[in-house]
Amino acid sequence: MPDGSGYGFGASAHIVAQVARAEGRRVFAFTRRNDVTGQAFARSLGAEWAGSSESAPPEPLDAAIIFAPVGALVPAALRAIEPGGTVVCAGIHMSDIPQFPYELLWGERILRSVANLTRRDAEEFLALAPTIPVRTTIAPYRLAHANRALAELRRGAVDGAAVLIP
């Protein structure tokens, strides 16, 4: 049985997947439809399955983290988890969650959000990261090209994190 999955595979997810794998957890990644590059990127970082967020995972999940700011992923993630499972909305912002049937929440499924991390969370992660070791993938953009960076992020054309350089 999988330990969890991530919907969206960008800046945060590519780091979280590595930590989860180092902890011995199974990782399943969901990307945009036809994003074969993103799916290959997820598998290169230890995801044992990667597919479209419109697809069902190969087996029911224990938990799912939604990294993408897309409210429509909430019902999809609820469909993918087992009764008693948890869906976490990890973004700072998310579009509205569409109406969905109560049966998706039934079975003691949990839907929660994460507001922010603490200084202690950051200190613990920075101590842990080199022991794994976490490998970050970045796409650098000059500050003058910030709009291009945003457009490429929206299109899903960035593996890992877009970084602005002053």
PEMO-V630652 format. One record per residue. N is the residue number from 1. PHI is phi in whole degrees, -180 to 180 (999 if undefined). BURIAL is b if it has 9 or more other C-alpha atoms within 8 Angstrom, else e. D_CENTER is the distance of its C-alpha to the mean C-alpha in Angstrom with 1 decimal. Layout:
n: [N | N]
phi: [PHI | PHI]
burial: [BURIAL | BURIAL]
d_center: [D_CENTER | D_CENTER]
This chain:
n: [1 | 2 | 3 | 4 | 5 | 6 | 7 | 8 | 9 | 10 | 11 | 12 | 13 | 14 | 15 | 16 | 17 | 18 | 19 | 20 | 21 | 22 | 23 | 24 | 25 | 26 | 27 | 28 | 29 | 30 | 31 | 32 | 33 | 34 | 35 | 36 | 37 | 38 | 39 | 40 | 41 | 42 | 43 | 44 | 45 | 46 | 47 | 48 | 49 | 50 | 51 | 52 | 53 | 54 | 55 | 56 | 57 | 58 | 59 | 60 | 61 | 62 | 63 | 64 | 65 | 66 | 67 | 68 | 69 | 70 | 71 | 72 | 73 | 74 | 75 | 76 | 77 | 78 | 79 | 80 | 81 | 82 | 83 | 84 | 85 | 86 | 87 | 88 | 89 | 90 | 91 | 92 | 93 | 94 | 95 | 96 | 97 | 98 | 99 | 100 | 101 | 102 | 103 | 104 | 105 | 106 | 107 | 108 | 109 | 110 | 111 | 112 | 113 | 114 | 115 | 116 | 117 | 118 | 119 | 120 | 121 | 122 | 123 | 124 | 125 | 126 | 127 | 128 | 129 | 130 | 131 | 132 | 133 | 134 | 135 | 136 | 137 | 138 | 139 | 140 | 141 | 142 | 143 | 144 | 145 | 146 | 147 | 148 | 149 | 150 | 151 | 152 | 153 | 154 | 155 | 156 | 157 | 158 | 159 | 160 | 161 | 162 | 163 | 164 | 165 | 166]
phi: [999 | -68 | -84 | 174 | -144 | -124 | -99 | 97 | -135 | -121 | -55 | -76 | -62 | -70 | -86 | -59 | -60 | -67 | -66 | -61 | -64 | -64 | -84 | 84 | -88 | -87 | -125 | -124 | -118 | -116 | -127 | -64 | -56 | 64 | -87 | -66 | -66 | -63 | -68 | -65 | -60 | -61 | -64 | -66 | -102 | 108 | -67 | -84 | -145 | -143 | -158 | -71 | -67 | -87 | -98 | -83 | -68 | -67 | -157 | -62 | -103 | -76 | -156 | -145 | -114 | -100 | -90 | -70 | -84 | -118 | -58 | -64 | -76 | -61 | -60 | -62 | -67 | -62 | -65 | -82 | -95 | -75 | -55 | 88 | -79 | -124 | -113 | -113 | -91 | -99 | -82 | -73 | -134 | -150 | -67 | -58 | -84 | -70 | -60 | -143 | -68 | -57 | -59 | -72 | -94 | -56 | 89 | 59 | -72 | -115 | -120 | -142 | -119 | -121 | -82 | -168 | -108 | -95 | -59 | -63 | -57 | -65 | -62 | -64 | -66 | -65 | -75 | -77 | -50 | -71 | -78 | -79 | -82 | -76 | -110 | -95 | -118 | -127 | -121 | -79 | -133 | -65 | -54 | -65 | -106 | -59 | -64 | -64 | -60 | -62 | -63 | -70 | -62 | -61 | -79 | 78 | -93 | -119 | -89 | 82 | -115 | -85 | -125 | -90 | -113 | -67]
burial: [e | b | b | b | b | b | b | b | b | b | b | b | b | b | b | e | b | b | b | b | b | e | e | e | b | b | b | b | b | b | b | b | e | e | b | e | e | b | b | b | b | b | b | e | b | b | b | e | b | b | b | b | b | e | e | e | b | e | e | b | b | b | b | b | b | b | b | b | b | b | b | b | b | b | b | b | b | b | e | b | b | b | e | b | b | b | b | b | b | b | b | e | e | b | e | e | b | e | e | e | e | e | e | b | b | e | e | e | b | b | e | e | e | e | e | e | e | e | e | e | e | b | e | e | e | e | e | e | b | e | e | b | e | b | e | e | e | b | b | e | b | b | e | e | e | b | e | e | b | e | e | b | b | e | e | b | e | b | b | b | b | b | e | b | e | e]
d_center: [18.7 | 15.0 | 13.6 | 10.1 | 7.3 | 3.6 | 4.5 | 4.4 | 5.0 | 6.9 | 8.6 | 6.7 | 4.2 | 7.6 | 9.4 | 7.8 | 8.2 | 11.7 | 12.6 | 11.8 | 13.9 | 16.5 | 16.8 | 17.6 | 14.6 | 13.7 | 10.3 | 9.6 | 7.2 | 7.7 | 8.7 | 11.6 | 14.9 | 16.9 | 14.3 | 16.0 | 15.4 | 11.6 | 12.0 | 14.6 | 12.7 | 10.0 | 13.2 | 15.0 | 12.7 | 13.4 | 11.4 | 14.4 | 13.4 | 11.5 | 12.6 | 12.6 | 10.9 | 14.6 | 15.3 | 15.7 | 14.4 | 17.4 | 17.9 | 17.0 | 14.1 | 14.7 | 11.6 | 8.2 | 5.5 | 5.2 | 3.9 | 6.6 | 10.1 | 11.4 | 13.4 | 14.3 | 11.1 | 12.3 | 15.3 | 13.5 | 11.3 | 14.6 | 16.4 | 14.3 | 14.9 | 18.3 | 20.6 | 20.0 | 16.3 | 13.9 | 11.2 | 9.7 | 9.2 | 7.9 | 9.2 | 12.8 | 13.8 | 13.1 | 15.7 | 17.8 | 16.9 | 19.4 | 22.0 | 21.3 | 23.7 | 24.1 | 24.0 | 20.2 | 20.3 | 23.5 | 23.6 | 22.4 | 18.8 | 17.2 | 15.2 | 14.5 | 13.2 | 12.9 | 15.4 | 15.5 | 16.1 | 19.6 | 21.7 | 22.0 | 18.2 | 18.3 | 21.5 | 20.2 | 17.1 | 19.5 | 21.9 | 19.5 | 17.9 | 21.1 | 21.9 | 19.0 | 19.2 | 15.8 | 16.1 | 14.6 | 14.8 | 16.1 | 17.8 | 20.7 | 22.4 | 25.7 | 25.7 | 28.0 | 25.3 | 22.7 | 23.0 | 22.4 | 19.2 | 18.0 | 19.2 | 17.5 | 14.1 | 14.8 | 16.0 | 13.0 | 15.6 | 14.0 | 12.4 | 11.0 | 12.4 | 15.3 | 18.1 | 21.2 | 24.4 | 27.5]
